[in-house]
Amino acid sequence: MKLDILAFGAHPDDVELGCGGTIAKEVANGKKVGIIDLTKGELGTRGTAETRDKEAYNAAKILGTSLRVNLGFSDGFFVNDKKHQLAIIKMIRRYQPEIILCNAIDDRHIDHGKGSKLVSDACFLSGLIKIETEDDGTIQKPWRPKHVYHYIQWKNIEPDITVDITGFIDTKMASVLAYKTQFFNADSKEPETPISSKNFTDSIIYRSRDLGRLIGVEHAEGFTVERYPAVNSLFDLK
């Protein structure tokens, strides 16, 4: 299956938090989108790997993605090496996305920056003809995505580009709150974490509103890029 967009997250819920609105909008526009989680989030304070699996499945249904895959890397301990790069290259070559979305380049959780660099490096390597990979016994063809965008996570990093997600914030929030073990629940007996507070849940909305305010819309999501964004004409910019 060829995808238009392939979104990577170090943990289940990274994609929903960082770019859930953008994904929902592109799916509504007829684009085929997939999500790949690098780990099962098994080191998370709240919930378990099994509950996260179920929550991730439900979140993907809400966003309308064409697929969701978990690579089963070791939460907290995966590294940017040949073994992990090849696993991602196989996914990139299998789904041949035009656009890759991935973790923030620099963030509070060490897996986010590691995952960002790992996926970015794999995108480049995936285009090299002398790197051979197989998928179900078939030699894969090289494939390099046209664009790699990094969504914003814990830190308030200034975006290089913004996407108007007006009309899709409710879908984004529904996909985030599908992770019932992870986020604010007044009745929960689980230990508190930085993302389990009501303030954090509220911040998803007010961050999208603030980015929206800056570009003259209701809600927006921001991304950073590793190379200059380009347009054919100044009139392409809103």
C-alpha positions as CSV (number, residue, x, y, z in Angstrom):
1,M,0.0,0.0,0.0
2,K,1.4,3.4,-1.0
3,L,0.8,6.1,1.5
4,D,0.8,9.9,1.1
5,I,1.9,10.5,4.7
6,L,3.7,8.3,7.2
7,A,3.8,9.6,10.7
8,F,6.3,8.2,13.2
9,G,6.2,8.5,17.0
10,A,8.7,7.3,19.6
11,H,5.6,6.3,21.8
12,P,2.0,5.7,21.2
13,D,0.3,9.1,21.7
14,D,3.2,11.2,20.3
15,V,1.6,11.4,16.9
16,E,-1.8,12.3,18.2
17,L,-0.4,15.0,20.4
18,G,1.9,16.5,17.9
19,C,0.0,16.3,14.6
20,G,-3.3,14.7,15.2
21,G,-5.2,17.6,13.7
22,T,-3.0,17.7,10.6
23,I,-3.6,13.9,10.1
24,A,-7.3,14.2,10.5
25,K,-7.5,17.0,8.0
26,E,-5.4,15.2,5.4
27,V,-7.5,12.1,5.8
28,A,-10.6,14.2,5.3
29,N,-9.0,15.5,2.1
30,G,-8.6,12.0,0.8
31,K,-5.0,11.4,1.6
32,K,-3.8,8.0,2.8
33,V,-2.0,8.3,6.1
34,G,-0.2,5.7,8.3
35,I,1.2,5.7,11.8
36,I,4.3,3.8,13.0
37,D,5.1,3.8,16.7
38,L,8.8,2.9,17.5
39,T,8.0,1.5,21.0
40,K,5.1,0.3,23.0
41,G,5.7,2.9,25.7
42,E,6.3,0.1,28.2
43,L,8.2,2.4,30.5
44,G,5.3,4.8,30.9
45,T,4.4,5.4,34.5
46,R,0.6,5.0,33.9
47,G,-1.0,2.0,32.2
48,T,0.7,-0.9,30.5
49,A,2.0,-1.8,27.1
50,E,-1.2,-3.8,26.6
51,T,-3.5,-0.9,27.4
52,R,-1.4,1.4,25.2
53,D,-1.9,-1.0,22.3
54,K,-5.6,-0.9,22.7
55,E,-5.6,2.9,23.1
56,A,-3.4,3.3,20.0
57,Y,-5.8,1.2,18.0
58,N,-8.8,3.3,19.1
59,A,-6.9,6.5,18.4
60,A,-6.0,5.5,14.9
61,K,-9.7,4.6,14.2
62,I,-10.7,8.1,15.3
63,L,-8.1,9.7,13.0
64,G,-9.1,7.5,10.1
65,T,-5.6,6.3,9.3
66,S,-5.0,3.5,6.8
67,L,-2.7,1.6,9.1
68,R,-0.8,1.6,12.4
69,V,2.3,-0.5,13.1
70,N,4.4,-0.9,16.2
71,L,8.1,-1.7,15.6
72,G,8.6,-2.9,19.2
73,F,11.8,-1.0,19.8
74,S,12.9,-0.8,23.5
75,D,11.3,2.1,25.2
76,G,14.0,4.5,26.6
77,F,16.8,2.4,25.3
78,F,16.6,2.2,21.5
79,V,19.5,3.7,19.6
80,N,20.3,5.2,16.2
81,D,22.2,2.3,14.7
82,K,22.2,0.1,11.6
83,K,19.7,-2.4,13.0
84,H,17.1,0.2,13.9
85,Q,17.7,2.3,10.8
86,L,17.1,-0.8,8.6
87,A,13.8,-1.6,10.3
88,I,12.6,1.9,9.5
89,I,14.0,1.9,6.0
90,K,11.9,-1.3,5.3
91,M,8.8,0.6,6.4
92,I,9.6,3.6,4.3
93,R,10.2,1.5,1.2
94,R,7.1,-0.6,1.8
95,Y,4.7,2.4,2.1
96,Q,6.6,4.9,-0.1
97,P,5.3,8.0,1.5
98,E,5.7,11.5,0.0
99,I,5.8,13.1,3.4
100,I,7.3,11.9,6.8
101,L,6.1,13.4,10.1
102,C,8.3,12.6,13.1
103,N,9.2,13.6,16.6
104,A,10.6,17.0,17.7
105,I,14.3,17.4,17.1
106,D,14.8,18.5,20.8
107,D,12.4,17.8,23.6
108,R,12.0,16.9,27.3
109,H,11.8,13.1,26.7
110,I,15.1,11.7,25.5
111,D,13.2,9.3,23.1
112,H,11.7,12.2,21.2
113,G,15.1,13.6,20.0
114,K,16.5,10.1,19.5
115,G,13.5,9.1,17.5
116,S,13.6,12.2,15.4
117,K,17.2,11.7,14.4
118,L,16.7,8.0,13.8
119,V,13.8,8.5,11.4
120,S,15.4,11.4,9.7
121,D,18.6,9.5,9.1
122,A,16.6,6.5,7.8
123,C,14.7,8.7,5.3
124,F,18.0,9.7,3.7
125,L,19.5,6.1,3.8
126,S,16.3,4.7,2.3
127,G,17.1,6.5,-1.0
128,L,20.5,4.8,-1.4
129,I,20.5,2.1,-4.0
130,K,23.3,0.1,-2.4
131,I,21.4,-0.5,0.8
132,E,19.5,-3.7,0.2
133,T,16.4,-4.6,2.1
134,E,13.7,-7.4,1.7
135,D,10.0,-7.4,2.4
136,D,8.4,-10.9,2.4
137,G,11.2,-12.2,0.3
138,T,11.1,-9.4,-2.3
139,I,14.0,-7.0,-2.8
140,Q,12.7,-3.5,-2.0
141,K,13.3,-0.5,-4.3
142,P,15.0,2.6,-2.9
143,W,12.6,5.3,-1.8
144,R,13.3,8.7,-0.3
145,P,10.4,10.9,1.0
146,K,10.1,14.3,-0.5
147,H,9.7,16.0,2.8
148,V,10.4,15.4,6.5
149,Y,8.6,17.5,9.1
150,H,9.1,17.5,12.8
151,Y,6.0,18.2,15.0
152,I,6.2,20.2,18.2
153,Q,5.9,18.4,21.5
154,W,6.6,19.4,25.1
155,K,8.8,22.4,24.4
156,N,7.4,25.5,22.8
157,I,9.7,25.4,19.8
158,E,9.0,28.1,17.2
159,P,7.6,26.5,14.1
160,D,9.0,26.9,10.6
161,I,5.6,26.1,9.1
162,T,2.1,26.0,10.4
163,V,-1.0,24.0,9.3
164,D,-4.5,25.4,9.7
165,I,-6.4,22.6,11.6
166,T,-9.6,24.6,12.1
167,G,-12.5,22.2,12.2
168,F,-10.3,19.3,13.3
169,I,-9.4,20.1,16.8
170,D,-12.2,18.0,18.2
171,T,-11.0,14.9,16.3
172,K,-7.5,15.6,17.5
173,M,-8.7,15.8,21.1
174,A,-10.8,12.6,20.8
175,S,-7.7,10.8,19.5
176,V,-5.6,12.1,22.4
177,L,-8.2,11.2,25.0
178,A,-8.5,7.7,23.6
179,Y,-5.4,7.2,25.8
180,K,-7.5,7.0,28.9
181,T,-4.7,5.7,31.1
182,Q,-2.3,8.6,30.2
183,F,-4.2,11.8,30.5
184,F,-6.2,13.7,33.1
185,N,-8.8,11.7,34.9
186,A,-10.0,13.0,38.3
187,D,-11.0,9.4,39.3
188,S,-7.7,7.8,38.4
189,K,-5.6,6.1,41.1
190,E,-2.5,6.1,38.9
191,P,0.6,8.2,39.9
192,E,0.6,11.7,38.6
193,T,2.9,12.5,35.7
194,P,3.7,15.8,33.7
195,I,1.1,14.8,31.1
196,S,-1.7,13.6,33.4
197,S,-2.6,17.1,34.7
198,K,-5.7,19.0,33.5
199,N,-3.3,21.9,32.7
200,F,-1.5,19.7,30.2
201,T,-4.7,18.6,28.5
202,D,-5.9,22.2,28.4
203,S,-2.5,23.2,26.9
204,I,-3.2,21.2,23.8
205,I,-6.2,23.5,23.1
206,Y,-4.6,26.8,24.0
207,R,-1.4,26.0,22.1
208,S,-3.4,25.3,18.9
209,R,-5.4,28.4,19.5
210,D,-2.3,30.5,20.0
211,L,-0.7,29.2,16.8
212,G,-4.0,29.7,15.1
213,R,-4.1,33.3,16.3
214,L,-0.7,34.0,14.9
215,I,-1.7,32.9,11.4
216,G,-5.3,34.3,11.5
217,V,-7.2,31.0,12.0
218,E,-8.9,29.3,14.9
219,H,-6.5,26.4,15.4
220,A,-3.2,25.4,14.0
221,E,-0.3,22.9,14.5
222,G,3.4,23.7,14.0
223,F,6.3,21.9,12.4
224,T,10.0,22.4,12.1
225,V,12.0,21.5,9.0
226,E,15.6,20.5,8.3
227,R,15.8,22.2,4.9
228,Y,14.3,25.3,3.5
229,P,10.6,25.1,2.6
230,A,9.9,26.2,-0.9
231,V,6.9,27.6,-2.9
232,N,6.4,28.3,-6.6
233,S,5.1,31.8,-5.9
234,L,4.8,34.3,-3.1
235,F,1.1,34.0,-3.7
236,D,1.1,30.4,-2.5
237,L,1.7,31.7,1.0
238,K,-1.4,32.5,3.1
